[in-house]
Amino acid sequence: MKRILSGITPSSTKGLHIGNYLGMVKPAVGLQSEGECYYFVANLHALNTVYEPKDVMHNTFNIFIEYLAFGIDPIKTVFYVESDIPEIPYLQTIINNAVTVAELKRMHAYKDKLQDNVSPDSIGFGMFSYPMLMAADILAFDTEIVPVGEDQAQHVEITRDIARTFNNRYGDILVVPELSVQKSVARVPGIFGDKKMSKSLGNDIPIFGSEEEVKKQIMSIKTDPARIHPSDPGDPKKNIAFTYLDLLNYDSNNEDDSLPKLSEMKERYKKGTIGDVEIKKILYSFFLSYFADSRAKKHELAKDTNAMYELRMQGAEKARATASKVIDRVKKAVGV
C-alpha cells in the first residue's frame, strides 16, 4: 500500500465547514482503506494568520477532534499535530538550500498577496516560505501520494522539484511524491455564490456550529435574483441551496420520507410552485440529519481532553518514528 499524506490548517475558531468536509475530510476518510495514511493538523502554518496563542491552541484541538468525529481512525491511520514533530522544521531548514527565491516568487500564494496591492517588503516571510514548510511536511514522511485540490497543486509540484534537486546533489535520499489532483471534488461555492466557501469571508456553513448559527447561514444563501415572488419561475442553478443538496447527495442520504426528491424540487422551482424559504428549510433539516452523528460524536470527544491529548501524543510518536529515519538519511547525506 502506498503512503498517503494530507493536512489541514486550523486557521479559524469556527472549525470545519461543508467545503472542508467535501474537499478534504470525506475523501481522507475513504482513503484510509486504500493506503497507509498520514493525516495532520498543520498548526505551524496557522501562525501566518493566527496571532493569538489561545486561538492557536483552541483551533488545533478543535480540528483534531472534528477529524476524529468524522471517522479518522487513529489506530489504522497516523494522525498527528504538525508542531509535535520537530523533524519537520529541521528538514525545512535543510531543503531551503534546494530552492531559489525566483521559484518561491512564482508561487500563487505570494502572487495573490501582490495582487492585493501589498508591498513585497511587507509580506511575512512565513507566508513567503509557506511552500517550504509544506514541502517538509510531505518529504519528512517518505510520502508517495499527496491528494490535493487544484489550488494546492502548484505547492506539491515545487515539493517534487525540491526533492529532485536534493537527490541530484546527494543521491537517492528523498522520495519524490506523486501529485493526485482531486478533480472529482467540486469547488464548493460560498453561500453568496460568487466565491469559494471560506471562513474568513463569512460565506461558510460551519458543520459543528450551533443550530442557530447554521440556520442563519443557510437562510442567507443566495437564490435566483430574477425571482421576486415565490410563485415566479426560477433557475435551480442560481440557487446555491440546490448546489449543496447535490454535493451532499441529498436523494441517497435523506432519511425523511416526508421530504420531496431533489428532482421534484427543481422542477417545482422552475415552475414557481416552491419558494426559496421552503428550499432552505429543507436544506437545514437535511443538514442537521446528515451531520447528526458527527456533531454528537464531537460533543462526546470534547468532554475528555486527557484522552484526546493521549491520542495526540500517540500519533506524534508514530509520526516521529518515520520522520526520524528520513532525517537520519538527510543528515548523513549533507554531512551534518
C-alpha positions in Angstrom: 0.0 0.0 0.0 1.3 3.5 -0.9 1.8 6.1 1.8 -0.7 9.0 1.5 -0.4 12.3 3.3 -2.8 15.2 3.8 -3.1 18.1 6.3 -5.4 20.9 7.2 -4.6 24.3 8.7 -6.6 25.3 11.8 -7.0 28.9 10.8 -10.4 29.7 12.3 -12.2 29.3 15.6 -15.3 28.2 13.6 -14.0 24.8 12.7 -14.7 22.8 9.6 -17.3 23.8 7.0 -19.0 22.0 4.2 -16.3 22.9 1.7 -13.6 21.4 4.1 -15.7 18.3 4.5 -16.3 17.6 0.8 -12.9 18.7 -0.4 -10.7 17.1 2.3 -12.3 15.2 5.1 -14.7 12.9 3.3 -12.0 11.8 0.7 -9.5 11.4 3.6 -11.8 9.1 5.5 -12.3 7.0 2.3 -8.6 6.7 1.6 -7.9 5.1 4.9 -8.8 1.7 3.4 -6.8 2.3 0.3 -3.3 3.3 1.6 -1.1 3.9 4.5 -2.4 7.3 5.6 -0.6 10.1 7.5 -3.0 13.0 8.4 -2.1 16.0 10.4 -3.3 19.4 11.8 -1.0 22.0 10.3 -0.8 24.4 13.2 2.6 25.8 12.3 1.1 27.0 9.0 -1.7 28.7 11.0 0.9 31.1 12.6 0.9 33.0 9.3 -2.6 34.4 10.1 -3.4 33.5 13.7 -1.5 35.6 16.3 -3.4 34.9 19.5 -1.9 31.9 21.3 -5.2 30.9 22.9 -6.8 30.7 19.4 -3.9 28.6 18.0 -4.3 26.1 20.8 -8.1 26.1 20.6 -8.2 25.8 16.8 -5.7 22.9 16.9 -7.6 20.9 19.4 -10.9 21.7 17.7 -9.8 20.5 14.3 -8.2 17.4 15.8 -11.4 16.2 17.4 -13.5 17.2 14.4 -11.4 14.9 12.2 -11.9 12.1 14.7 -15.6 12.8 14.8 -15.8 12.4 11.1 -14.2 9.0 11.2 -10.4 9.4 11.0 -9.2 6.2 12.8 -6.0 6.8 14.8 -5.5 3.1 15.0 -5.1 2.4 11.3 -4.0 6.0 10.4 -1.1 8.0 11.7 -2.9 11.2 12.9 -0.8 13.9 14.5 -0.3 17.6 15.0 2.5 19.3 13.0 4.1 21.2 15.8 4.7 17.9 17.7 7.1 16.7 15.0 10.4 18.8 15.3 11.8 16.8 12.4 9.6 18.9 10.1 11.1 22.3 10.7 14.5 20.7 10.9 14.1 19.3 7.4 12.7 22.6 6.2 15.9 24.3 7.2 18.0 21.9 5.1 15.8 21.8 2.0 15.7 25.7 2.0 19.0 25.2 0.2 17.3 23.3 -2.7 15.1 26.2 -3.9 15.6 29.7 -5.3 13.9 32.9 -4.4 12.7 33.2 -8.0 10.9 29.8 -7.7 9.2 30.9 -4.5 8.1 34.2 -6.1 6.2 32.2 -8.7 4.0 30.5 -6.0 0.4 31.6 -6.3 0.0 32.5 -2.5 2.8 35.1 -2.8 1.4 36.4 -6.1 -2.1 36.6 -4.7 -0.7 38.9 -2.0 0.9 41.2 -4.5 -2.5 41.5 -6.4 -3.9 42.9 -3.2 -1.6 45.9 -3.7 0.6 44.8 -0.9 4.2 45.8 -0.9 6.6 42.8 -1.3 8.6 44.1 1.6 5.6 43.9 3.9 4.8 40.2 3.2 5.7 38.0 6.1 8.5 35.5 5.5 6.3 32.7 6.9 3.8 33.3 4.1 6.6 33.6 1.5 8.2 30.3 2.7 4.9 28.5 3.1 5.7 26.1 0.2 8.9 25.1 2.0 7.2 24.2 5.2 4.6 22.3 3.1 7.4 20.5 1.3 9.0 19.5 4.6 5.5 18.3 5.8 5.5 15.9 2.8 9.1 14.9 2.4 9.6 14.1 6.1 7.4 11.0 5.8 8.6 9.4 2.6 5.2 10.3 1.2 4.2 8.7 -2.1 0.9 10.3 -2.8 -0.4 13.8 -2.0 -4.1 14.2 -2.7 -4.9 17.9 -3.1 -7.3 20.3 -4.7 -6.2 22.2 -7.8 -5.4 25.3 -5.7 -2.6 23.4 -3.9 -1.2 21.5 -6.9 1.5 24.1 -7.5 2.9 23.7 -4.0 3.1 19.9 -4.4 4.9 20.4 -7.8 7.6 22.6 -6.1 7.9 19.9 -3.5 8.7 17.4 -6.3 11.2 19.8 -7.8 12.9 20.3 -4.4 13.2 16.6 -3.9 14.7 16.1 -7.3 17.2 18.9 -6.8 18.2 17.5 -3.4 18.6 14.0 -4.9 20.6 15.2 -7.8 23.1 16.7 -5.3 23.2 14.0 -2.7 21.9 10.7 -4.2 18.6 8.9 -3.9 17.6 10.3 -0.4 14.1 11.8 -0.6 11.0 10.2 -2.0 9.6 12.2 -4.9 5.8 12.2 -4.2 3.1 11.7 -6.7 0.6 14.5 -7.1 -3.1 13.4 -7.1 -5.3 16.3 -8.1 -8.9 15.6 -6.9 -10.7 16.9 -9.9 -13.8 14.9 -8.9 -14.1 17.0 -5.8 -16.2 20.0 -6.7 -15.2 23.5 -5.8 -17.7 24.3 -3.1 -19.1 27.9 -3.5 -19.9 30.1 -0.5 -23.4 30.9 0.4 -23.3 34.1 -1.6 -22.3 32.2 -4.7 -19.5 34.5 -6.0 -16.5 33.0 -4.2 -15.2 29.7 -2.8 -16.5 28.9 0.6 -14.2 30.4 3.2 -14.4 31.1 7.0 -12.6 34.4 6.6 -15.2 35.6 4.2 -18.1 34.6 6.3 -19.7 32.7 3.4 -19.4 29.3 5.0 -21.8 26.9 6.8 -19.9 25.6 9.9 -20.7 21.9 10.3 -20.3 22.0 14.1 -21.8 25.4 14.7 -24.9 25.9 16.8 -28.2 25.2 15.2 -28.9 28.9 15.3 -25.6 29.7 13.5 -26.2 27.0 10.9 -29.8 28.2 10.3 -28.7 31.8 9.9 -26.1 30.9 7.3 -28.5 28.7 5.4 -31.2 31.3 5.4 -28.7 33.8 3.9 -28.0 31.6 0.9 -28.1 33.5 -2.4 -31.0 32.5 -4.7 -32.1 33.3 -8.2 -32.1 37.2 -8.2 -34.7 37.2 -11.0 -37.2 35.6 -8.7 -39.1 38.3 -6.9 -42.1 36.2 -5.6 -42.3 32.6 -4.5 -44.6 31.9 -7.4 -42.1 33.2 -10.0 -40.3 30.6 -12.2 -36.7 30.2 -11.1 -33.4 28.6 -12.2 -32.2 25.9 -9.8 -28.6 26.6 -10.9 -28.8 30.1 -9.5 -30.0 28.9 -6.0 -26.9 27.8 -4.1 -29.1 25.7 -1.8 -29.6 23.2 -4.6 -25.8 23.1 -5.2 -25.3 21.9 -1.6 -28.1 19.4 -1.8 -26.5 18.0 -4.9 -23.0 17.9 -3.4 -24.3 16.1 -0.3 -26.2 13.5 -2.4 -29.5 14.5 -0.9 -31.6 11.8 -2.5 -29.3 9.0 -1.4 -28.8 10.3 2.2 -32.2 11.8 3.0 -33.9 9.6 5.6 -37.1 11.7 5.9 -39.7 10.2 3.5 -41.9 13.3 4.0 -39.4 15.5 2.2 -39.6 15.7 -1.7 -37.0 14.3 -4.0 -34.4 16.7 -5.4 -35.5 16.4 -9.0 -39.1 17.2 -7.9 -37.9 20.3 -6.0 -36.0 21.5 -9.0 -39.0 21.0 -11.4 -41.3 22.8 -8.9 -38.7 25.6 -8.6 -38.7 26.1 -12.4 -42.5 26.3 -12.4 -42.7 28.6 -9.4 -44.6 26.2 -7.1 -42.0 26.1 -4.3 -40.4 29.0 -2.5 -36.8 29.8 -1.7 -37.5 29.8 2.0 -39.0 26.3 1.8 -35.9 25.0 -0.1 -33.7 26.5 2.6 -35.7 24.9 5.4 -35.4 21.5 3.7 -31.6 22.0 3.4 -31.4 23.0 7.1 -33.4 19.9 8.2 -31.3 17.7 5.9 -28.0 19.3 7.1 -28.8 18.5 10.7 -29.7 15.0 9.9 -26.7 14.4 7.6 -24.2 15.6 10.2 -26.1 14.4 13.3 -23.7 11.6 14.2 -20.6 13.6 13.7 -21.9 16.5 15.7 -22.9 14.2 18.5 -19.5 12.4 18.4 -17.6 15.6 18.6 -19.6 16.7 21.7 -18.6 13.4 23.4 -15.0 13.5 22.4 -14.6 17.1 23.6 -15.6 16.0 27.1 -12.4 14.0 27.7 -9.5 16.3 26.9 -7.0 14.0 28.6 -8.0 11.1 26.2 -7.6 13.5 23.2 -4.2 14.6 24.4 -3.1 11.0 24.8 -4.3 10.2 21.2 -2.3 13.2 20.0 0.9 12.0 21.8 0.4 8.5 20.4 0.1 10.0 16.9 3.2 12.1 17.4 5.2 9.1 18.5 4.2 7.1 15.4 4.9 10.1 13.1 8.3 10.8 14.6 9.3 7.1 14.2 9.0 7.6 10.5 10.3 11.2 10.2 13.4 10.4 12.3 14.5 7.8 9.8 14.2 10.3 7.0 16.2 12.9 9.0 18.9 10.4 9.7 19.3 9.8 5.9 19.3 13.5 5.2 21.8 14.5 7.9 24.2 11.8 6.7 23.8 12.8 3.1 24.5 16.5 3.7 27.3 16.0 6.3 25.8 17.4 9.5 
